[in-house]
Amino acid sequence: MLMKLIVTLLFLPIIFLGSVRAQNKNIFEASNLLLFSFQENSFLISGDSIYTVSDDPLTAKAHGLENLTYNFVSQGDLAYLVNSSNGVVYSFEKQVFNRLGQSAPFLSQFGHFPFIRSSKLFTFGGYGLFTHKNIITQFNAATGETALQPTITKQNEMIPGLCKPMGQFIDNSLFIASGEIYNEDSPFKLDIRHSTEAWNFDFDTLEWFYLGQTNEMLSKGYRLSVLNYPEGSLYLDFDTAFSLDFPNNQIHFYKGSQMLNLASIEALTYNPSKGGFYIIKKRNRVQKELLFLNKSEMLGDLVETYPIYTNTIPWVEYGIILIVFSVILYFTLRKKKTLEAKIRSKKNSFYKTLSTKEQEILNILLHSSPDYVPFPVLMQLFNQDLSYDNLKKKLRGTLDSLDQKLMVFFKSKETCMEERKSIEDARVKEVKLKA
């Protein structure tokens, strides 16, 4: 009995160490592996558990999530977890996931770009159901529903559908570059290529703007991303690491990162409070390890800076544009003065008679003229906590008031607005200024 006890005590540490190694190996082999950071901590989702990797030793507990792959996005004290194809959303508070709504996975936005605006979760793009998407969606935590973000940009003048785009959201603007797109030159459009365009969506005007042609460094796409990196969204490929600072139109290319063997990194997250990265790295074909590296160890100290995009127009195109503009201007001046022209010529005096909401609606109608503007776009100007019916009543009252003031000010006996049902969706009404 004594000999058995001694043998057990001698081999107990070896058995324990072996179980820890086996457990860690299982942690790194899960199909739903996700490293992320929030506030001062960093976490790892693996299997049915969440591990606080910034604790020493790391701690673990069940996460209660559906068995899906996820994207994590945070802003200040707010954090969301959304499944990789959109639809299933959780908040993350006090290190606990809370399901918001009961939507099933959409299966239509794999490879989307997530971001937070006005405390709401938004996504752009993605791929699914045989199409690349160019839509922006917003998730309403109060109702648990996802809706499309309206835009006044025409479909043929906006960003193409993209999967795995690179992006940054800052100052109420969404910047998007690169991303996988259909190859129009391939048979049946089955092959993909990477977009060479940079775009900006302005949430104030609800418009998409083309920025220019992207640097060739973005032509290969990316493998891993870190959206909370302070120098801009950070992207890693097998042999390159760079961050994108869209407001300043700068790519920061980290030369020292090539010394780390980026191809061996399987997951990473940036911890702002520690000023460094937690990474899961392959040691060899069968072993992986969790490491913490400071910024210098991860990316090196040598940084080269290039523009993200350039927007140059050849002199020949300048000449063509000038000729076309001159012709348009000539015929415009010869035409009878339209309601739009009358409003613009009397803008200062007329706007003094309008409420703030009437001014905002008229600005959109003028900008879109002579095209129609869908009611849902104008309803965005009102309090989004109202029900759909109340938003319609608010908009109807404001449109009627604006129309009445236009008729009085410009001495018109007929209505100054024209409404119709949308050609694409008869359930949606549209409005424009009369010609």
C-alpha positions in Angstrom: 0.0 0.0 0.0 2.8 2.4 0.9 4.7 1.6 -2.3 1.6 2.2 -4.4 1.1 5.6 -2.7 4.8 6.6 -3.4 4.5 5.6 -7.1 1.3 7.5 -7.5 2.8 10.7 -5.9 5.9 10.4 -8.2 3.9 10.1 -11.4 1.1 12.6 -10.4 3.0 15.7 -11.7 3.7 14.0 -15.0 0.1 13.0 -15.4 -1.1 16.5 -14.6 1.4 18.2 -17.0 0.3 15.8 -19.7 -3.3 16.7 -19.2 -2.6 20.4 -19.3 -0.7 20.0 -22.6 -3.5 17.9 -24.0 -6.1 20.5 -22.9 -4.1 23.4 -24.4 -3.7 21.5 -27.6 -7.5 21.0 -27.8 -8.0 24.7 -27.1 -6.1 25.6 -30.2 -7.6 23.0 -32.5 -11.3 24.2 -32.3 -13.0 25.2 -35.5 -14.6 28.3 -33.9 -11.3 29.8 -32.6 -11.5 33.6 -32.0 -9.1 35.9 -30.1 -10.4 39.3 -29.1 -9.8 42.1 -26.6 -12.2 44.3 -24.7 -11.3 47.0 -22.2 -8.2 45.7 -20.3 -8.7 42.0 -21.0 -8.1 39.6 -23.9 -10.2 36.5 -24.5 -10.2 33.3 -26.6 -13.3 31.5 -27.7 -12.6 27.8 -28.3 -15.2 25.0 -28.5 -17.9 25.6 -25.8 -15.7 27.8 -23.6 -14.3 31.3 -23.3 -10.8 31.7 -21.8 -9.4 34.9 -20.3 -5.9 34.7 -21.7 -4.8 37.9 -20.1 -5.2 36.2 -16.7 -2.2 34.4 -15.3 -3.0 31.5 -15.2 -5.7 31.8 -17.8 -9.3 31.2 -16.6 -12.1 29.5 -18.4 -15.9 29.2 -18.3 -18.8 28.1 -20.7 -19.8 30.9 -23.1 -23.3 29.7 -24.0 -23.0 30.7 -27.6 -24.5 28.9 -30.6 -21.9 26.7 -32.3 -21.0 29.2 -35.1 -18.0 31.2 -36.1 -18.1 34.9 -35.1 -16.7 38.4 -35.6 -16.1 40.7 -32.6 -16.3 44.5 -32.7 -16.2 47.0 -29.9 -16.2 50.8 -29.3 -15.6 52.2 -25.9 -17.7 50.3 -23.3 -19.9 48.7 -26.0 -19.1 45.4 -27.7 -21.0 43.0 -30.1 -20.4 39.5 -31.3 -22.0 38.7 -34.7 -21.8 35.4 -36.6 -19.7 35.4 -39.7 -22.7 35.5 -42.1 -24.6 38.0 -40.0 -28.0 37.6 -38.3 -27.0 36.2 -34.9 -25.9 39.0 -32.5 -24.8 39.0 -28.9 -23.7 41.9 -26.6 -20.7 41.4 -24.3 -21.1 42.9 -20.9 -19.3 42.0 -17.7 -17.6 39.2 -19.6 -21.0 37.6 -20.4 -22.6 37.2 -23.8 -26.3 38.1 -24.1 -28.3 37.1 -27.1 -30.1 40.0 -28.8 -33.1 39.0 -30.8 -33.8 35.5 -32.2 -32.8 35.8 -35.8 -31.3 32.8 -37.6 -28.0 33.0 -39.4 -28.5 35.0 -42.7 -26.0 32.9 -44.7 -25.7 35.9 -47.0 -22.9 38.1 -45.6 -19.9 35.9 -45.1 -16.8 38.1 -45.0 -18.6 41.3 -44.0 -17.0 44.3 -42.4 -18.5 45.1 -38.9 -18.5 48.4 -37.2 -20.4 50.4 -34.5 -22.1 53.7 -35.1 -24.4 55.5 -32.6 -24.2 52.4 -30.3 -25.6 50.2 -33.0 -24.0 47.3 -34.8 -23.5 47.8 -38.6 -22.1 45.6 -41.3 -21.0 46.2 -44.9 -20.7 43.8 -47.7 -20.1 40.0 -47.6 -20.9 37.0 -49.8 -23.7 34.5 -49.8 -26.5 33.0 -51.8 -24.3 33.4 -55.0 -23.9 37.2 -54.8 -21.4 39.7 -53.5 -23.2 42.4 -51.4 -22.7 46.2 -51.4 -25.3 46.8 -48.7 -25.0 48.3 -45.2 -27.1 46.7 -42.5 -27.9 48.0 -39.1 -29.0 45.9 -36.1 -31.5 47.4 -33.7 -30.9 45.9 -30.2 -34.2 47.1 -28.9 -36.2 45.2 -31.5 -33.7 42.5 -32.3 -34.1 43.1 -36.0 -31.7 44.0 -38.8 -32.6 46.6 -41.5 -30.9 48.0 -44.6 -29.2 51.4 -44.3 -30.8 53.7 -47.0 -28.7 55.6 -49.5 -29.5 58.2 -52.1 -26.7 57.0 -54.4 -28.0 55.2 -57.5 -27.2 51.5 -57.8 -25.1 51.9 -60.9 -23.0 54.7 -59.3 -22.2 53.1 -56.0 -19.6 50.7 -54.6 -19.6 47.1 -56.1 -20.5 44.1 -54.0 -17.4 43.0 -52.0 -16.4 40.1 -49.8 -13.7 40.5 -47.1 -13.2 44.3 -47.8 -10.7 46.3 -45.8 -12.3 49.2 -44.0 -12.4 51.8 -41.2 -15.3 53.7 -39.6 -14.4 57.1 -38.2 -16.2 60.5 -37.9 -19.5 59.2 -39.2 -17.8 58.0 -42.4 -17.3 54.4 -43.6 -14.2 53.9 -45.7 -13.9 50.7 -47.8 -11.1 49.4 -50.1 -10.1 46.3 -51.9 -12.2 43.2 -51.2 -13.1 40.1 -53.3 -15.3 40.8 -56.4 -16.6 38.9 -59.4 -14.1 38.7 -62.2 -16.2 39.9 -65.2 -13.6 38.5 -67.7 -13.8 34.9 -66.4 -16.2 32.3 -67.8 -19.6 32.3 -66.0 -18.0 34.9 -63.6 -17.0 32.1 -61.3 -13.5 33.3 -60.6 -12.9 36.2 -58.2 -10.4 39.1 -58.2 -9.7 41.9 -55.8 -11.2 45.3 -56.3 -8.8 48.2 -57.0 -11.1 50.9 -55.8 -11.5 52.9 -52.6 -14.9 54.3 -51.5 -16.4 56.4 -48.7 -20.0 56.3 -47.4 -21.1 59.5 -45.7 -23.8 58.9 -43.1 -24.7 62.6 -43.0 -25.6 62.8 -46.7 -26.4 59.1 -47.2 -24.1 59.0 -50.2 -21.3 56.8 -51.6 -18.2 58.6 -52.9 -15.5 57.1 -55.1 -12.1 58.0 -53.7 -9.7 56.6 -56.3 -7.5 53.6 -57.3 -5.9 51.7 -54.4 -2.2 51.0 -53.9 -1.1 47.6 -55.4 -0.2 46.5 -51.9 -3.9 45.9 -51.3 -4.3 43.7 -54.4 -3.8 40.4 -52.5 -6.4 40.9 -49.8 -5.6 39.8 -46.3 -5.7 36.7 -44.0 -6.1 38.2 -40.5 -7.4 41.6 -39.3 -7.3 43.7 -36.1 -9.9 46.5 -36.2 -9.0 48.2 -32.9 -5.4 48.9 -33.7 -4.7 52.6 -32.8 -2.8 53.4 -36.0 -5.8 52.2 -38.2 -7.3 48.9 -39.2 -4.4 46.3 -39.1 -4.2 43.6 -41.8 -1.9 40.6 -42.1 -1.1 38.4 -45.1 1.3 35.5 -45.2 4.3 37.8 -45.7 3.1 41.4 -45.1 1.5 43.5 -42.3 0.1 47.0 -42.7 -2.5 49.4 -41.2 -4.8 51.7 -43.0 -5.4 55.3 -41.9 -8.1 56.4 -44.3 -8.7 60.0 -43.1 -5.0 60.7 -43.8 -4.9 58.4 -46.9 -1.9 56.5 -45.5 -0.8 52.9 -45.5 1.7 52.1 -42.7 3.8 49.1 -43.9 5.6 47.3 -41.1 8.9 46.1 -42.5 10.0 44.3 -39.3 7.0 42.1 -39.3 8.6 39.9 -42.0 11.1 38.6 -39.3 8.2 37.0 -37.3 7.1 34.5 -40.0 3.6 35.8 -40.3 2.4 32.7 -42.0 2.8 30.8 -38.7 0.2 33.1 -37.0 -3.3 31.6 -36.8 -5.1 34.2 -34.7 -4.3 37.5 -33.0 -5.7 40.4 -31.0 -4.4 43.7 -29.9 -4.7 44.6 -26.2 -4.6 48.4 -25.8 -4.1 48.4 -22.0 -1.0 46.2 -22.4 0.2 47.8 -25.6 0.8 44.5 -27.4 -0.6 41.4 -29.1 -1.8 38.0 -28.0 -1.2 35.5 -30.9 -1.7 31.8 -31.5 1.3 30.7 -33.4 2.4 27.4 -34.9 5.6 26.0 -33.4 5.7 23.1 -35.8 3.3 20.9 -37.7 1.6 19.5 -34.5 2.2 22.1 -31.8 0.8 25.6 -31.3 1.4 28.2 -28.6 -0.2 31.3 -27.2 2.3 34.2 -27.0 2.2 37.9 -25.9 4.3 40.2 -28.0 4.7 44.0 -27.6 4.3 46.2 -30.7 8.0 46.2 -31.5 8.3 42.4 -31.3 5.3 41.9 -33.4 5.7 44.6 -36.1 9.2 45.9 -35.7 10.3 49.5 -35.6 10.7 50.2 -39.3 7.6 51.7 -40.9 7.2 52.9 -44.5 4.2 55.0 -45.5 2.4 55.1 -48.8 -1.0 56.5 -50.0 -3.9 54.1 -49.8 -5.4 55.5 -53.1 -4.7 58.0 -55.8 -7.3 59.9 -57.8 -5.7 61.3 -60.9 -7.5 62.3 -64.1 -5.5 62.4 -67.4 -5.5 65.7 -69.3 -7.5 64.3 -72.1 -10.3 63.4 -69.7 -10.1 66.9 -68.2 -10.7 68.2 -71.8 -13.7 65.9 -72.3 -15.2 66.8 -69.0 -14.8 70.5 -69.7 -16.5 70.2 -73.1 -19.4 68.2 -71.7 -19.8 70.6 -68.8 -19.9 73.6 -71.2 -22.6 72.0 -73.4 -24.7 71.1 -70.3 -24.3 74.7 -69.0 -25.3 76.2 -72.3 -28.6 74.2 -72.6 -29.3 74.7 -68.9 -29.2 78.4 -69.2 -31.5 78.4 -72.3 -34.2 76.3 -70.5 -37.1 77.8 -68.7 -36.3 78.4 -65.0 -37.4 75.3 -63.1 -38.8 75.1 -59.5 -35.4 73.8 -58.4 -33.6 76.8 -60.0 -36.2 79.2 -58.3 -35.6 77.6 -54.9 -31.8 77.9 -55.3 -32.0 81.5 -56.4 -34.2 82.4 -53.4 -32.7 79.9 -51.0 -31.6 82.3 -48.2 -35.0 84.1 -47.9 -37.1 81.0 -48.4 -35.2 78.9 -45.8 -36.0 81.4 -43.1 -39.7 80.3 -43.3 -38.8 76.6 -42.9 -38.4 74.4 -39.8 -35.1 72.4 -39.4 -36.7 69.2 -40.6 -38.2 70.9 -43.6 -34.8 72.3 -44.5 -33.2 68.9 -44.2 -35.8 67.3 -46.4 -35.6 70.1 -49.0 -31.8 69.7 -49.1 -32.2 66.0 -50.0 -34.9 66.7 -52.6 -32.7 69.4 -54.2 -29.6 67.2 -54.2 -31.5 64.3 -55.8 -33.5 66.3 -58.3 -34.8 65.4 -60.8 -34.8 61.9 -59.4 -37.3 60.5 -56.8 -36.3 60.0 -53.2 -37.8 57.0 -51.3 -39.8 57.7 -48.2 -37.6 55.4 -46.0 -34.6 57.7 -46.8 -36.4 60.7 -45.5 -37.8 58.8 -42.5 -34.2 58.4 -41.3 -34.2 62.1 -40.4 -36.7 61.5 -37.6 -36.3 59.8 -34.2 -35.6 56.1 -35.0 -37.2 55.0 -31.7 -40.6 55.8 -33.2 -42.7 53.0 -34.8 -42.9 52.8 -38.6 -46.4 54.2 -38.7 -45.5 57.2 -36.5 -42.4 57.8 -38.7 -44.7 57.9 -41.8 -47.1 60.3 -40.0 -44.2 62.6 -39.1 -42.9 62.6 -42.6 -46.3 63.1 -44.2 -46.9 66.1 -41.9 -43.6 67.7 -42.7 -43.9 67.1 -46.5 -47.4 68.7 -46.5 -46.2 71.7 -44.6 -43.2 72.1 -46.9 -45.3 71.8 -50.0 -47.8 74.5 -48.6 -44.9 76.9 -47.9 -43.5 76.3 -51.4 -46.8 77.1 -53.0 -47.3 80.3 -51.0 -43.7 81.6 -51.4 -43.5 80.9 -55.2 -47.2 81.8 -55.8 -48.1 78.4 -57.3 -51.7 77.2 -57.5 -50.6 73.6 -57.8 -48.6 71.3 -55.6 -44.8 71.6 -55.9 -44.1 68.0 -55.2 -44.7 64.8 -57.1 -45.2 61.4 -55.6 -45.3 57.8 -57.0 -45.0 54.2 -56.0 -41.5 52.8 -56.4 -40.9 50.9 -59.6 -38.7 48.3 -57.7 -41.1 47.9 -54.8 -44.7 49.1 -55.1 -45.0 49.2 -51.3 -42.5 52.1 -51.1 -43.5 55.6 -51.9 -41.2 58.1 -53.5 -41.2 61.9 -53.8 -39.5 64.6 -55.8 -39.7 68.3 -56.6 -41.9 69.1 -59.7 -39.9 70.0 -62.8 
